[in-house]
Structures are given as structure tokens and as C-alpha cells.
């Protein structure tokens, strides 16, 4: 199971985002898949929450369940080798990952990923030497206990969201609290990369069931010339392999760098017949997209419109 099917995540997210509702975690079946999901007030299945990528079906599809359901907006449709990946259909998204059981020799794996990228964008060794020459020796900490490291990651990520025109997810204090509480419950690691006394990159990631998840990476833009995010990612890959993880999960996203490293890809999409509220939300997104194409300044208005609709159907 991935992090999104754990008691830790579902309990924590449910308490933060649905405090006025009765909440239960139930084992549900959907078109042959068995999934652990959050259920509100004994009736409504939660299929979307902040930082909730997708629930992964249990390996064993047989056995009793708490209920049968008819729809989920996101779950695993199929899994393929990266080399056999075909384009996702509209409404589907890739979720690449590394299956460490298929790459027991890390040196061979490292050689493989270096064949997938141009030498100019793969020179992290040179970048590391340049960084150390200017700032001091590099130091990686897999789980950094310092509170200020967590806070700095959140600040950097907030700035990145705003700089790229995305909604600042950490402007909502509940989202910050989500990661704080998950860390307290032992399913989140805060990893850091420093050079000398200077913190240059941080990652807040999931750690559960011998799986390390690439979740919230951030770095100091003042040192972007050293590719600190890439340097931190490579340190995390080494640490994940060395501690005997089964998987390094990049979660949903088609960013090219993820496929430089991934061995497999999960295709994520909707299953079943959507309820009326999902059709309303889909219509809202379609209208918002058309509005934005005509007037980019309407972006925030469109987001506010969709947020109000979603709150209407999730309250």
C-alpha cells in the first residue's frame, strides 16, 4: 500500500479537512480493486484532498469488504515498464517510480540513468564540486530533526508556487499541519542538503512500508546554479537503495527528470461512473479553462469559482 491508504494519512487528513464530519476508514471494492478509503458520515467516499495523489489498490483483490463503490476520480489503472510506456489518454496521468527489486546493483542503476540524459544536464558531480568550493563541504541528512529545516522547506515551496503562478498550497495552514502531524506519526522524513553551514535544499517525503515518496522538494533559488534539488534527489536515491527500500515513488507528474530515473510507471485515472457533483466540477474546470484562455488575468477568479463549487459539494 502507498502512503495514501495508511491510517496515518487518512486519519490526519480527515481530521484537518473534515473536522465536522463522522469519519471512518473502510475497505472498499471498485471494479475488482480493493482500496482503503476515507468515508464521511457513513456514506460519502472522499476521493480528493490536498496532497492526496491516489489510493493504491491492495495486492490481494479477494476477500470481504466494508462496501462496494461505483466511482473514484483517481486510482491505478495499470502499471508498465518505463520502456513500454505509451501516451496516457485524456484524463489520465503518469506516476513513475523505481522498483528497487529490479535494480539490486546501484552502480548499474546509476549507469543506466546517466544514459538517459544529455551530458550537459547530468553533470551533478561538477555542480557538487563547484558548490563545495564556494560554500563548503556537502552534507546530506536523511531525516533532519531541526524544526527550522521543515519551516524553510515550506517557505521555499510557497515562494516557488507563487513564482510559477500556481496556487500557494501552504498558504492554507491546514496543509502545513498535515505534514507536521504526519512527521510526528513517523511516516514523513525531512531530508536536507547543506554546503558548509548553508542549507541549500530540503525534501519532505513519505516513508512507509519500505517505500520512499518524492513529495515536497524545495531549494534556495539563490543557489540554483548548483542544481541543489537534483543533488538532493540523487542523495535520496542512494539512501533509499542503501536502506533496503522496495520502491522510490515519484508520485503523479510527467516531469521529464522523473523518467530519467524511473523503472516503472503507474497510469492514474478515474474508474467507474462519476456522481453528479463530479460532473458539476468537471463543467466548472472546462468553463474556467475557456475563460483563462481568453483572459489570463481571470486565473484567480476561475480558481475561486471552482473552490466554491468544491466546498459546496464537500461540506
C-alpha positions as CSV (number, residue, x, y, z in Angstrom):
1,X,0.0,0.0,0.0
2,X,1.1,3.6,-0.6
3,X,1.1,6.4,1.9
4,X,-2.5,7.5,0.9
5,X,-4.0,4.3,2.1
6,X,-2.5,4.4,5.6
7,X,-4.3,5.1,8.8
8,X,-1.8,7.8,9.5
9,X,-2.6,9.8,6.3
10,X,-6.3,9.2,6.2
11,X,-6.8,9.9,10.0
12,X,-4.7,13.0,9.9
13,X,-6.1,14.5,6.6
14,X,-9.7,13.6,7.7
15,X,-9.3,15.4,11.0
16,X,-7.9,18.5,9.3
17,X,-10.1,18.8,6.3
18,X,-13.4,17.3,7.6
19,X,-13.5,18.1,11.3
20,X,-17.3,18.4,11.5
21,X,-18.0,15.0,10.0
22,X,-18.0,11.5,11.3
23,X,-15.1,9.7,9.8
24,X,-14.2,6.1,9.2
25,X,-11.6,4.2,7.2
26,X,-13.2,1.4,5.2
27,X,-12.1,-1.3,2.8
28,X,-14.0,-0.7,-0.4
29,X,-14.3,-2.6,-3.7
30,X,-14.4,-0.9,-7.1
31,X,-14.4,-3.0,-10.3
32,X,-12.3,-5.7,-8.8
33,X,-10.0,-3.4,-6.8
34,X,-9.8,-3.4,-3.0
35,X,-9.0,0.1,-1.6
36,X,-8.7,1.6,1.8
37,X,-10.6,4.9,1.7
38,X,-11.9,7.6,4.0
39,X,-15.7,7.6,4.4
40,X,-17.7,10.6,5.8
41,X,-20.9,10.3,7.8
42,X,-21.2,6.6,6.9
43,X,-21.9,7.4,3.2
44,X,-19.6,9.7,1.2
45,X,-16.3,8.5,-0.2
46,X,-13.5,11.0,-0.1
47,X,-11.7,10.9,-3.5
48,X,-9.9,14.2,-3.4
49,X,-8.0,16.1,-0.7
50,X,-4.9,18.4,-0.7
51,X,-1.7,16.4,-1.3
52,X,-3.7,13.2,-1.8
53,X,-2.4,11.8,-5.0
54,X,-4.2,8.4,-5.4
55,X,-5.1,5.4,-3.3
56,X,-3.2,2.3,-4.4
57,X,-5.3,-1.0,-4.6
58,X,-4.3,-3.8,-2.3
59,X,-2.4,-6.6,-4.0
60,X,-4.9,-9.2,-2.9
61,X,-8.3,-8.4,-4.6
62,X,-10.3,-11.2,-2.9
63,X,-12.0,-11.3,0.4
64,X,-14.7,-9.4,2.3
65,X,-15.0,-5.6,2.1
66,X,-17.0,-3.0,4.0
67,X,-18.8,-1.7,1.0
68,X,-19.0,-1.7,-2.8
69,X,-18.5,1.7,-4.5
70,X,-19.1,2.9,-8.1
71,X,-16.6,5.7,-8.7
72,X,-13.2,7.1,-7.8
73,X,-11.6,10.1,-9.5
74,X,-8.0,8.7,-9.2
75,X,-6.6,5.2,-8.7
76,X,-4.2,2.9,-10.5
77,X,-5.4,1.8,-13.9
78,X,-2.3,-0.2,-15.0
79,X,1.4,-0.5,-14.5
80,X,4.1,-0.8,-17.2
81,X,7.8,-0.7,-17.6
82,X,9.1,2.8,-18.5
83,X,10.5,1.5,-21.7
84,X,7.0,0.2,-22.6
85,X,5.2,3.4,-21.7
86,X,2.5,4.6,-24.1
87,X,0.9,8.0,-24.0
88,X,-1.7,8.5,-21.3
89,X,-5.3,9.0,-22.6
90,X,-7.1,12.3,-21.8
91,X,-7.9,12.5,-18.1
92,X,-5.1,10.0,-17.2
93,X,-1.8,10.9,-15.5
94,X,1.6,9.1,-15.1
95,X,3.0,8.2,-11.7
96,X,6.6,7.0,-12.3
97,X,8.6,5.0,-9.7
98,X,11.7,2.9,-9.2
99,X,11.2,-0.7,-8.4
100,X,14.4,-1.4,-6.4
101,X,13.9,-5.2,-6.6
102,X,14.6,-4.8,-10.3
103,X,17.8,-2.8,-9.7
104,X,19.7,-4.5,-6.8
105,X,23.1,-3.1,-8.1
106,X,23.0,0.6,-7.5
107,X,26.1,1.2,-9.6
108,X,24.5,-0.4,-12.6
109,X,21.3,1.6,-12.0
110,X,23.4,4.8,-11.8
111,X,25.0,4.0,-15.1
112,X,21.5,3.4,-16.6
113,X,20.1,6.8,-15.6
114,X,23.2,8.6,-17.0
115,X,22.5,7.1,-20.4
116,X,19.0,8.6,-20.4
117,X,20.0,12.3,-20.1
118,X,22.3,14.6,-22.1
119,X,25.7,15.0,-20.5
120,X,25.1,18.8,-20.1
121,X,22.2,18.2,-17.7
122,X,23.8,15.2,-16.0
123,X,26.9,16.8,-14.6
124,X,25.9,16.8,-11.0
125,X,29.4,15.8,-9.9
126,X,30.8,19.0,-11.3
127,X,28.0,21.0,-9.8
128,X,28.7,19.5,-6.4
129,X,32.4,20.3,-6.6
130,X,31.6,23.9,-7.6
131,X,29.2,24.2,-4.7
132,X,31.6,22.8,-2.2
133,X,34.4,25.1,-3.4
134,X,32.1,28.2,-2.9
135,X,30.2,27.2,0.2
136,X,31.9,24.3,1.9
137,X,31.6,20.5,2.2
138,X,28.3,19.0,1.2
139,X,26.3,17.2,4.0
140,X,23.2,15.1,3.5
141,X,20.9,14.2,6.3
142,X,18.1,11.7,5.6
143,X,15.9,12.7,8.5
144,X,16.9,16.2,9.8
145,X,15.3,16.8,13.2
146,X,15.8,20.6,13.2
147,X,12.4,22.4,13.2
148,X,13.8,25.3,11.1
149,X,14.6,22.9,8.3
150,X,10.9,21.9,8.0
151,X,9.9,25.6,8.2
152,X,12.5,26.6,5.5
153,X,11.2,23.9,3.1
154,X,7.6,25.2,3.5
155,X,8.8,28.8,2.9
156,X,10.8,27.9,-0.2
157,X,8.0,25.9,-1.6
158,X,5.4,28.6,-1.0
159,X,7.7,31.1,-2.9
160,X,8.1,28.6,-5.7
161,X,4.3,28.1,-6.1
162,X,3.8,31.9,-6.3
163,X,6.7,32.5,-8.7
164,X,5.4,29.9,-11.1
165,X,1.8,31.2,-11.0
166,X,0.4,28.2,-9.1
167,X,-1.8,28.3,-6.0
168,X,0.3,28.5,-2.9
169,X,-0.8,25.3,-1.2
170,X,1.0,26.2,2.0
171,X,-1.0,29.4,2.4
172,X,-3.6,27.2,4.0
173,X,-2.3,26.4,7.5
174,X,-4.1,23.0,7.4
175,X,-1.7,21.8,4.7
176,X,1.3,22.8,6.8
177,X,-0.3,21.0,9.8
178,X,-0.8,17.9,7.6
179,X,2.9,17.4,7.1
180,X,3.8,18.3,10.7
181,X,1.4,15.7,12.1
182,X,2.5,13.1,9.5
183,X,6.1,13.6,10.7
184,X,5.0,13.2,14.3
185,X,3.4,9.9,13.3
186,X,6.6,8.6,11.8
187,X,5.6,8.4,8.1
188,X,7.3,11.6,6.9
189,X,11.1,12.3,6.6
190,X,12.6,15.8,6.3
191,X,15.8,15.4,4.4
192,X,18.3,18.2,3.9
193,X,21.4,19.0,1.9
194,X,23.8,21.6,3.2
195,X,27.1,23.0,1.9
196,X,29.2,24.2,4.8
197,X,26.8,26.0,7.1
198,X,24.4,26.8,4.3
199,X,21.2,24.9,3.8
200,X,20.6,24.6,0.1
201,X,17.8,22.1,-0.4
202,X,15.2,20.2,1.6
203,X,12.7,17.5,0.9
204,X,9.6,16.5,2.8
205,X,8.8,13.0,1.8
206,X,6.7,9.9,2.8
207,X,8.4,6.9,4.3
208,X,6.1,3.9,4.8
209,X,6.2,0.1,4.2
210,X,9.8,0.3,2.7
211,X,8.7,2.9,0.2
212,X,10.2,6.4,0.0
213,X,8.0,9.0,-1.7
214,X,9.2,12.1,-3.5
215,X,6.6,14.6,-2.3
216,X,7.6,18.2,-1.4
217,X,11.1,19.2,-2.7
218,X,12.4,22.7,-2.4
219,X,15.7,24.6,-2.7
220,X,17.1,28.0,-2.1
221,X,16.9,29.8,-5.5
222,X,20.0,31.8,-4.6
223,X,22.0,28.7,-5.3
224,X,20.1,27.3,-8.3
225,X,23.3,27.4,-10.4
226,X,24.5,24.4,-8.4
227,X,21.3,22.3,-9.1
228,X,20.7,21.7,-5.4
229,X,17.4,20.0,-6.0
230,X,19.0,17.5,-8.3
231,X,21.9,16.9,-5.9
232,X,19.4,16.2,-3.0
233,X,17.4,13.8,-5.2
234,X,20.4,11.8,-6.0
235,X,21.4,11.6,-2.4
236,X,17.8,10.4,-1.6
237,X,18.0,7.7,-4.3
238,X,21.3,6.4,-2.8
239,X,19.8,6.4,0.7
240,X,16.6,4.7,-0.4
241,X,18.5,1.9,-2.1
242,X,21.0,1.5,0.8
243,X,18.4,1.1,3.5
244,X,16.7,-1.7,1.5
245,X,13.5,0.1,0.3
246,X,11.3,-1.7,-2.2
247,X,10.4,1.4,-4.1
248,X,11.1,5.1,-4.7
249,X,7.8,6.7,-5.7
250,X,7.8,9.9,-7.7
251,X,4.0,10.2,-7.3
252,X,1.9,11.8,-10.0
253,X,3.6,14.0,-12.6
254,X,5.1,13.9,-16.1
255,X,8.2,15.9,-15.3
256,X,11.0,14.7,-17.5
257,X,13.5,14.2,-14.8
258,X,11.3,11.6,-13.1
259,X,11.6,9.4,-16.1
260,X,15.4,9.8,-16.1
261,X,15.3,7.5,-13.0
262,X,12.1,5.6,-13.1
263,X,11.9,1.9,-14.0
264,X,8.1,1.6,-14.0
265,X,5.1,3.8,-14.5
266,X,1.6,3.7,-13.0
267,X,-1.2,5.2,-15.1
268,X,-3.6,7.0,-12.8
269,X,-7.2,7.9,-13.8
270,X,-10.9,7.7,-12.9
271,X,-12.7,4.4,-12.5
272,X,-16.5,3.9,-12.6
273,X,-19.4,6.3,-13.2
274,X,-18.9,9.8,-11.7
275,X,-21.7,11.2,-9.4
276,X,-23.4,14.4,-10.1
277,X,-21.0,16.5,-8.1
278,X,-18.1,15.4,-10.1
279,X,-19.9,16.3,-13.3
280,X,-20.5,19.8,-11.9
281,X,-16.8,20.2,-11.0
282,X,-15.7,19.0,-14.4
283,X,-18.0,21.5,-16.1
284,X,-16.5,24.2,-13.8
285,X,-13.0,23.3,-14.8
286,X,-13.9,23.4,-18.5
287,X,-15.5,26.8,-18.2
288,X,-12.6,28.1,-16.2
289,X,-10.1,26.9,-18.8
290,X,-12.0,28.7,-21.6
291,X,-12.1,31.9,-19.6
292,X,-8.4,31.8,-18.8
293,X,-7.5,31.2,-22.5
294,X,-9.4,34.4,-23.3
295,X,-8.1,36.4,-20.3
296,X,-5.1,35.2,-18.3
297,X,-6.0,37.7,-15.6
298,X,-9.1,35.7,-14.8
299,X,-7.0,32.8,-13.4
300,X,-7.6,33.7,-9.8
301,X,-11.3,34.3,-10.4
302,X,-11.6,30.8,-12.0
303,X,-9.8,29.2,-9.1
304,X,-12.1,30.9,-6.6
305,X,-15.1,29.8,-8.6
306,X,-14.0,26.1,-8.6
307,X,-13.0,26.3,-5.0
308,X,-16.5,27.5,-4.0
309,X,-18.1,24.7,-6.1
310,X,-15.9,22.1,-4.5
311,X,-16.6,23.4,-1.0
312,X,-20.3,23.3,-1.7
313,X,-20.1,19.6,-2.6
314,X,-17.7,18.6,0.2
315,X,-19.1,20.5,3.2
